[in-house]
Amino acid sequence: MITNQAILFAIFLLNGVIIGFLFDIFRILRKSFKTSDIVTYIEDILFWIFTGIIILYSIFTFNNGEIRLFMIIAVIIGSGIYLLYISSYVIKINVTIILFCKKIIHKIFSILIFPIKIILTFLRKILIKPVDFIILNIRKTFKTIFNKNTKNNTKIIKKDKKSYFLKIFSKNKKDF
């Protein structure tokens, strides 16, 4: 009976270590990739779902569904030992590996994209520059035409206003 409980205690210690490692996986992802709040909430929900599945599976498989206090204590001790002694090394190593892989992928991607950038700039010079030149000249032409018309219109309006005010404020209305 006592050996059975000692084996169960060891199994749930191991469950605590697994839960601590699962927690570190989500911490590593958060440190390696910037995520929004919604993604963080989803990750938290997934963590608790996976943790529940691991513990329930172990309880039903190894102890026929009976929950004992020493199993809960073993899970807490196992995850505590993992988080205190192993977690920092796992996080540092994995974050370094992921950031290194991200740099390599970025370099490969930039090497593959470089010829496409050159082709696009060449096509832009050949195709888009002449079209821009034509559009710019058309705009200038329309602006000069429009500005000439508006200048004439404003002169007429100014003359009308001046004569109107002179009519109102003049002492002799016969002057007009």
Secondary structure, 3 states (H helix, E strand, C coil): CHHHHHHHHHHHHHHHHHHHHHHHHHHHHHHHCCCCHHHHHHHHHHHHHHHHHHHHHHHHHHHCCCCCHHHHHHHHHHHHHHHHHHHHHHHHHHHHHHHHHHHHHHHHHHHHHHHHHHHHHHHHHHHHHHHHHHHHHHHHHHHHHHHHHHHHHHHHHHHHHHHHHHHHHCCCHHHC
